[in-house]
């Protein structure tokens, strides 16, 4: 068993920024990187909107820079996954990889969110064989091919535009009769010569011998003019939202119905004193690298205050 003053769980912009701030405050933070070191940004090619990088930066490079900065200030960065928590009383018990137990005076939860799937059996069947939840990771394999993107929000439009730069044709499959995306993204998609938007369409399944060769679609499901047809595609990309990685902290931490951790009055404080949440796991609205980093800074400052107020 090991006792630490501040345990940071997760290694995206929120976790690493929290580590930089707690490290500089001489708290000697311990950070567990989890299942995807660097978080969702490691699956992003160009990040053009992070302040301080006028030419843009790749996601993996940005995360590597943040990681190095955290190490420079004394953060103890480790590989491992939180498998169990007991936040019923302070200090808090956290189990790593079902074996190692850590006792922490403060905990910063920065576990992020994961892409959602439609729940079709075919998604599992063709995983890595034409089905992807990350256009920037896998788009390269579909150069000059035909792909479909599912979703109607900003993410779906961004993925469609990104893929249109590689593929010969992109279908955007939208359940509703309109796009939820911001006006500028809608215009880009609707005016793009390679993108065809299929409104009021649902995916029923996928087919293919050694990978995805096509998609079973239904148009205007449940209406009098409901029609079923197949479309030939080589790749199927999901962009229908995210699920916050908060399950391991229930039943101690309050979340909303989707699973986003509820925080108190615009602070990173949760309903458990000394436990703070930062980044996408507590952010249903913005989900940007810069807002995650900002909330990691806030969580670190809150943790430092909590430790000094309680003489820990």
N, C-alpha and C positions, 0 to 999 in steps of 0.2 A: 504494500500500500504506500502511496506517495501523496504528500500534501503540497498543494500549490496555492499561491495567492490569487492568481487569475488564470482560468482555463478558457481558451478560445476554441470554439468548435466550428471548423470550416475555414476554407482558404481562398475565398474569392476576394474582391476588392474590400469588402467589409471586414473579413477576418484578418487580412494582412494589415489593413490600416489600423485596426484595433491593436494589433501586435506592435506596430510602429509606435503608437502613442503610449501604450502600457510599458513597452520596453524603455522608452525615453523617460518615463516616470519612475524607473527603477523598480518595477513590480515583478520583473523576471517572468513574463508570461510564458505559458506552455500552449502551443497551438497544434491541434490535430487536423491534418489536411483532408481526411475523409476519402470518399470514393473517387472524387475527381479533383485532384490537386489543381488549384488555380480556378476551379469553378467553371461556370458556363462560358466565360470569356475565352477559355482555352480552345473552344470550338468555333471561335469567331476569327475571321481573317483580319480585315481592316477595322480598326477602331479610329474613327475620324473626329469624334466629338468629346474626347477626354482632354480637358484643358492642359496646356503645356506641351502638346505634341502637334505643332503646326502642320507637319507633313503627314500626320496620322501615324499609327503604330499597330503592329499586329497584336491580337489578343494575348497569345502566349508570351510575347515579348513584354507587354505591359505587366502581366502577372509575375513574370520573372524579375522585373525591375522592383515591383512592390515586395516580393519575397526577399530579395537581397537587402532591401532597406530594413525590413523587419529583423533579419539576421544581424545586420550591422548594429542594431540597438539591443541585441541580447535576447531576442525571442528564441525559445527552444521549439523548433518546428519538427514535428514527428509525423510519421505515417501511421494511420490507424483510423478505425471507424467506431463511433460511439454506438454501442449496442443496447445499453440500458442506463436509465437515470433514476436517481432517487432525490427529488428536490423537495421532499416533505419537511426537512428542517436543515438549518445551516449548521456546520459546513455541508456542502452538497456532495453526494456520491455519484460518480460517473464511471461506468464500466466501458473499457475499450476492448474491442475484438473478443467479447465474451470472457475475458480472462483478467486483464489488468484493471485494478480499481484505483481511481484517483479521488482524493478528497480536495474540494476546491472552495475557497472563501468566496470567490466571485466567479460567475460563468457568463461568457459572452457567446450567445448562440448566433452563428453566422452561416447556417447550413444551406442557404439558398433554396432554389426550386428546381424541379425536373420537368422536362417536356411531357405533355399529356398525349395519350394515344386514343384512338376511336374505340378500341376494345374489340376489334375484329380478330378472329382466329388467324386470318391471313396475315395480319401484321406480324405476329410471332413467327408464322411459317416462313415468311419472306424476309425476316430480320437480317440485315446485312446482305440481302440478295435482291435489293431494289426498294426496300422500305427504309426510310431515314427520318429522324426528327431534327436533322441539322444540315441545312443546305450548304453552309459554308464548309462543313467537314467533308461532305460527300459529293458536292456538285461537280467537282472535277471529273468524276467517273462518267458523267452524262454529257460530255461534250458532243455536240451535234446530234443529240438524241432527243426523244420526246419525254417530258416529265409532267406530273401533276402535283399541285400543291393544294392541301386542304386547309381552309380557314379564310376569314374575311376581315381580320384586323390588321394592324400595322405590321406585325411580325410576318403574317402570311404574304402581305404585299411586298415587304422587303425581300423575303425569300424568293418570291416569284421574279422580282426584278434582278436579283443576284443570279438566279438560275438562267434567266433569259440571256444573260451575258455569255453563257456557256452552251446551253442546249439550243436545239433548232426550233423547239416549240414548247410552250409552257401553258398548261391548262390550270386555271385557278378555280377550284371547286368550292362554291359558297352555298351554304345551307339556306341563307336568307335571300330575299330579292334585292339586297343592297350590300354595300361594303361598310364595315364599321370603322375602317381605317381613317386616318386624318386626310383632309382634303387634298393636300399635296401628293400623298401616296396614292390616293384613288386616281387622281389625274394621270400620274406616271404609269399606273397599271393599265388603265382604260385606253391610254393613247399609245401603248407599246405594241409595236407591230408583231412581236413574237408571242405576246400573251393573249390568251382567249379566256374571258371570265364566263364560267358556267354558273349562273345564278339559280337558286332553288334546286340545287342538286345534292343528293346524298350518296355516299359510297356504300355499296352493299357488300363488296368483296373484291378480291384481286385474283388473277389467274396467270398461269405460266408454267412451263415445264421446269426449267432450271433457274428460275428467277421470275421477277415480275415481267409479264408480257402485255398485261392489260388490266382494265378495271371494270367492274360491274357497277353501273350507275343507275339511279332512279331520279327522274325529274318530276318535280311537283308531287311528291309523295303524299298520298291521302286525298288528292284532289281528283275531280272527275276526269281530267286529262292526264293522269299519272302515266308516265312512260318509262320503260326499262330499256337500256341499251348498253353495249360494251364499247370501250374506247381503248385503242392500242396505245400503251405507254411503256417506257423502259424503267422509269423511276417514280416512286410515290413518296412525297414529302409531307410530314405533318407539321402544322403551325397553328394549333388550336388551343394554345395556352399552356400554363404551367401549374404544377402542384407543389406547394411549399413542402420542404423536407422537415416537417415538424412532429411526425408521429411519435418519435422516441421520447419526446418531452411531455406528451400527454400521459397521465391525466393531471399533471401538476401545473402546466402552463395554459392559460386561456388562449384559445384561437377563435377565428371566425368560422363560418360554416365550410369555407373552402380549405381551411387549415392554416391560414396566415396568422402568425402570432400577434395577439392584440398588445399594443403598447399604450402606456399611460400618457395622455395629453401631449402628444407630439414629442415625447422623450423616448429613449430606447428602453425605459423601465418596463418590466413585465409585472404580472400580479405577484411574483415571488421576489422579495427583497434580495438584492445582490445578484439577481439573474437578469441579464439584459439581452435584447434581440436587435440585430443589425442586418442590413442588406435585404435581399429578396424574400427571405423567409418571413419578414414582417412588413413587406411592401407590396400591396396589391396594385398600387397606382403607377409608380414611376419606373421601377425596375431598370435603372441605368447604372452603369459602372460608377459614375460620379456621385449619384445619390447614395449608393451602397457604401462607397468610401467615406462619404460625409457621415453616414449613420454609424460606421465603425469608429470614427473619431469620437462621436458623441458617447457611444457605449463605453469606450475606453476612459473618457473623462468621468463618466458616471461611476464606473468601477473603482477608479482611483479615489473619488470622493467617498464612496461607500466604505472602502478599506480604511481611509484615514478617520472617518467619523466613528467607525467601530473598533479603532485601534488594532487593526489586523495586519 
